């Protein structure tokens, strides 16, 4: 199984809503990532979890809250988002923790629209 | 600062060969990755180079020159399905991926 799955595929939410994005992998990877990608731009790193601990937070606003319940699951909790947060949110995983040059496997993404 | 440059857009003909260049200036180097991304989809891994030289994988090859801060992705026998964005990413001294803006490749019949 070389797949990273993400749900939902599409999400429309108002600025006062609370929602969560989910990511799952069963490759035994110990590093998991959240990226944000705007149209025609490269992915922007948001968070990295290594061995289920948050190792990198790229100065992301607190309205985004990550959670890693176990080594296979990664969540991104959303609250009080702004329209400019509309983007494709990508989850990725890699074979080892941070500090190793392994390729990242990406999920299909969640297309988020904030109204 | 850290910088990765690649052309914004390229056009090629089905069956032909195309070379997509990437130049980089980063704080440290732990390898260079190429990813393919179709519109609205996730990036998929194509290749990884950490030593100088050419890595061949089917129709795709990737080249690296560390002294020149330069890489290219070579696509042979182009097919319509190769129309996508190609992202160059360098892993810096902190093992963080620094991404280029991507090259949109358009294949014409």
HADDOCK unambig.tbl for C-alpha pairs under 7 A between the chains (distance, minus, plus):
assign (segid A and resid 41 and name CA) (segid B and resid 101 and name CA) 5.62 0.50 0.50
assign (segid A and resid 42 and name CA) (segid B and resid 99 and name CA) 6.17 0.50 0.50
assign (segid A and resid 42 and name CA) (segid B and resid 100 and name CA) 6.53 0.50 0.50
assign (segid A and resid 42 and name CA) (segid B and resid 101 and name CA) 5.09 0.50 0.50
assign (segid A and resid 42 and name CA) (segid B and resid 102 and name CA) 6.56 0.50 0.50
assign (segid A and resid 98 and name CA) (segid B and resid 95 and name CA) 6.59 0.50 0.50
assign (segid A and resid 99 and name CA) (segid B and resid 94 and name CA) 6.78 0.50 0.50
assign (segid A and resid 99 and name CA) (segid B and resid 95 and name CA) 5.20 0.50 0.50
assign (segid A and resid 100 and name CA) (segid B and resid 95 and name CA) 6.45 0.50 0.50
assign (segid A and resid 101 and name CA) (segid B and resid 30 and name CA) 6.47 0.50 0.50
assign (segid A and resid 101 and name CA) (segid B and resid 31 and name CA) 6.92 0.50 0.50
assign (segid A and resid 101 and name CA) (segid B and resid 95 and name CA) 6.54 0.50 0.50
assign (segid A and resid 103 and name CA) (segid B and resid 45 and name CA) 6.96 0.50 0.50
assign (segid A and resid 105 and name CA) (segid B and resid 44 and name CA) 6.92 0.50 0.50
assign (segid A and resid 106 and name CA) (segid B and resid 42 and name CA) 5.95 0.50 0.50
assign (segid A and resid 106 and name CA) (segid B and resid 43 and name CA) 6.28 0.50 0.50
assign (segid A and resid 106 and name CA) (segid B and resid 44 and name CA) 6.77 0.50 0.50
assign (segid A and resid 107 and name CA) (segid B and resid 42 and name CA) 6.16 0.50 0.50
assign (segid A and resid 108 and name CA) (segid B and resid 41 and name CA) 5.78 0.50 0.50
assign (segid A and resid 108 and name CA) (segid B and resid 42 and name CA) 4.84 0.50 0.50
assign (segid A and resid 109 and name CA) (segid B and resid 42 and name CA) 6.30 0.50 0.50
